[in-house]
Amino acid sequence: MSECCDTLHRLFNAAKRLSYPFNGDELRRNGTYIQNGIYILFEKGERAHFGDRIVRVGTHREPNRLFSRLQQHFMRENKESSIFRKNIGRAILSKTGDRFLTEWEKKKTNNQAKLLKVEQEVSAYIRDNISFVVIPEDDKAARRRMESGLISTISLCDEHQPSSAWLGIFSSKERIRKSGLWLEQHLREDPLSPEDLALIRNKLELLENS
C-alpha cells in the first residue's frame, strides 16, 4: 500500500496546483472547462513521501458542479454546505477549548456574531493553507469509485502520517485524528487497483499535455 500511496503523492505533487484565489478559467484545459472530477487537497506544512502530504480527497454529487464544490469550501462561509469547513472549525474550536464547539455542531445557533467569527477563521485557515489538484471524470459512478479508492489507499498507508503541528490532531473526531485526513468516510474500503492507478496517471498526463 505504501508504494501505491507513494506513487499517488509523486503524481499529484507534479500536477498543476491551484490555491485561493482561483476562478473557473483556471479549471480550463485545452479550451474546455473541467466541470466534473475529483479534487485532491494539500495543506501547508504537511509532508509525506518526499512531497506535500494529501489531506483530503473529495468530489461532487450533482453534474457539472466541481467548481461550485470548491467554492463551497474556499469561498462560501456556510459550514452546513461543506463538511470540510465544519471539520476545520471543529479543530480550531477544540484546540482552544472554545465552548462554542457545542453550538458549531448544531445547524442553527442564536449566537450569530460568534458563528460569523468562526466561519471567517475557517475561511482564513483554508485560504492560507490549502491548495489543490483536480482530476477530470465525467461519469458519476466512476468519480465515486475513484474517490473511495484514493481515500482508502492513502488512509491504509503506514507512511502517511500527519505532523505534530497538524491542526487535525485537535479534531473532536477520532477518525480524523487517526487517519491524518480531513475525512471520516471511505477510510477502510477497497484501495486502488493497478488499473485504477494507471488510469489516474493517464488522466494527469493528458492534462499536462493539454
N, C-alpha and C positions, 0 to 999 in steps of 0.2 A: 504493500500500500504506500510506503514511503516513496518508492520510485515513481509511482504514478502521480503522487502529490507533488513531488519534486519537479516532474515534467510540467505539470499544470502551472506551477509558480514560475517556471522559466518562460513558458509560453506567454502567460498573461503579463509578466513583468516586461516582456519585449514588445507587447502590443501598444497601440496608441492609447495614451491615458488622458482622461478628462477630469477636470475639477471645477469647483464653483469659482466664478460664474460661467455657465455654459448655456448654449441655446440649441434649438433644433437643427440649425445648419451644421453644427459640429457632429451630428449623427448622420451626415450625408456622406455616402461613398459612391464614387463613380456616377455622380449625378442623381442618385436615388437615396431617399431617406431610409434609415433603418427604423422601421416603425414597430417591429416585433423582435423580441430577443430576450437575452439574459444579461444581467449586469453583475460584474464582479467588483466588490469594494475592497480597497486597501485603506489602511489607517496609518497616519504619520507616526513614526517611531516604532512600528511593529515590523519585525523581521523574521523570515523563515526561509529555509532552502536557499540561502545566499542571495535573497532578494526581499522585496517588500512582501509582508505577510497578508494573505487574503483573510478578511474578517467577516465577510458576508457574501452570499450569493442569492440573487432574487430574480423574479420575473414579474409578469403582469397577467391578469386573468382575461380581461377584455381585449379584443383585437385592436391592433394599431395604437397601443397605449404605453409603449416603452418610455417615451419622453415624458408623458404625463406621470408615470410612476416615479421616475427620477425627480420630477418636480415636487411630488408629494413628500419625498424625503428631504430634499435640499431647500425648498422654497416655501412650501405651504405649512404654516405654523398650526398644525392640527394633528395631534397625536393619535386621534381616532381613525385617521385615514392612512397612518403609517406606523406599523408595529416597530419598525426600526427606530423612529423618533421616540416612541413610547419607551423602548428599551434603553435608549441613550438617557432619557430623562430619569428613568428608574435608577440607573447607575449614578448619575450626578447627585440625585437626592439621597441615595443610600450612602454615598461617600461622605457626605457632610452630616448624616444623621438627621436630615430635614424631615420633620413630621408631615410635611405636605405630601410625602410619598403616598400616604393613605388616600388623599384626595386625587392624586395623579392617576391612581388605579381606577378611579370612577370615570364614567362617561361625562358626568356633569359635576360641577362644583360651584358653590356660591362665591368662592374667592377668585374672581376673575382676574384681579390685578396680579395675584401670585401666579395664576395659570399662565398669563401672558409673559411674565418674567421668566418662568421656567422654559416656555416654548422658545423664547428668544435665546436663552442659554443653550438650548439644544441646537438651534439653528447655527449659532456661532461655533459650537463644537464641530458639527458636521461640516460646515463650510470651510473651517480652518484645517481640518484633519483628514477628511475623507476624499479619496479620488477613486476613479472607476474606469473599467474597460467594459465594452459591450460585445456580445456575440449575436449575430443575426440568426433568427429562427422563426419562420412564419407559422409553422404548424404548432398549434397549442399543445397537443399531446406530447410532441417531441420536446417542446420547451419544458414541460413539467418533468419529463423523464430526465432531461439533461440537468435541470436544476437539482433534482433529488440526488442524482449520481454525483454531481460535483460536490454537494454538501457532504454526502456520506464519505466520499473519498478523502476529503480534507479532514473531516471530523475523526475518521478512523486512523489517521496518520499519527504515529507516536512523535514524529519530529516537528509537528505543527503545534507549537506551544506559544502562549502569549507571554509578553514581557511582564516583569514585576510591576511595571508602571501602567499597564493597560487598564483603561477605565472600566472595562467589563468585569474585572476582578471584584469590583464593588457592587456588581449587579445583585438584585434581590432574587434573581432566577438562577438556580443551581446549574441548569444545563448550559447557560451562557458562561458562567464561571469556569465550568469544567471543560467545555469544548473549545473555548477561545474564539468563539464565533458569536456574532450578534443574532443568534438563531436558537430556536428550540425544537424545530421540526426537521425531519429527514436526516437526523444525525446518525442513525444506525440502520440505514436501509441499504439497498444494493449499490455498491460503488460502481464507478465507470468501468466498462469493459475496454479491452484494447481497441475494439472497433469504434467505441464512443470517443476515445482519446484521439484516434486518427481523424475522426470527423471534426472535432474541435480544432485540431491542428490545421486541417484543410480550410475551415471557415476563417481562421485567423490569417492564414497565408493569402487567401483571396482578398480579405480586407486590406492587408498590407500592400497588395499589388494593384488595388483599385484606384 
